[in-house]
Amino acid sequence: MTIVELAFDLLAKKLAARTGISSEEASDLVATMGADWSSLVRAARVMKNTPVLPDPLGLEGLPPRAEGTNDQLDGTIVRP
């Protein structure tokens, strides 16, 4: 593990402990945003306070669309 990887790992652990997000979420934020502490804390707070909403259309868990269904706006049929 390089010194940079170690620093990012420690930063992610500190972020998770301070904001209450998971370690995985914190690691993803650090990998995406870098080491700017104020930006990381702001993003973590938004993440923590944003509820995960259910699928409004109730499509979650439905089987994939059948082959040859009309997925195009112009009315053409898509075939794999």
N, C-alpha and C positions, 0 to 999 in steps of 0.2 A: 504494500500500500504506500503510495507516495504521500508526501507532506500535504499536498493540495487535497487529495482524497481524504486524508485524516482530518484536515481542517473542515472540509465540507460535511463530513460525518459528525463531527462535534457540533458544528453549527446546526445541523438538522436535529440532533438530540436536544440541544438547548431550545430551539424553536418549538419542538413538540412539548417539552416540559413547560415552557412559558405560556403557550397558547392553547394547549389541550387538544391539538390535532394529533393524528396518529404519526408514528415514526415514518411510515411509508409515505404519507402525504407530505410530511416535512422534507423528507429526502427528495421527493419529486419537485417540490417548490425550490429547494436550493439548487438542484440540477438545472431547473428551468430559468430561474431568475438570478442566480449568482449569489454573492455574499452581502448584498446591501441589506443590512438588518432592518431598517425601517420599512422597506418595501416588502420584505419577507413577513414581518409581523402584520402589516396591513393586509396582505394577501391571505395569511393564515386566519386572521379574524373574520375576513369576508367568507372564507371557506367554512369556518366553524359556525357562523351565523346564517349560512344559506341552507335552508332545509332541502332535503331531497324530496322532490315532489313525485307523487305517483304519476304514471302515464295517463295524461288527460283523455286520450282516446281509447284506453283500455287495450292497446295492441301488444303490450308486453306479454310474452309467453305464447303468442300465436305462431303457428307453423309458418315456414317461409312460403312466399307466393308460388303458385303453381307455374310450371313451365308454359311459356307462350302467353302470359298475361300482358295486358296493355299497361306498360310502365312509362310510355312516352307521352308527352303533352300533345304531340301532333297526331296521335291516334294510331301510329304504327305499332305492330306487335313485335316484341323482343323475343328472339329465340336464342337460347345458348348455343 
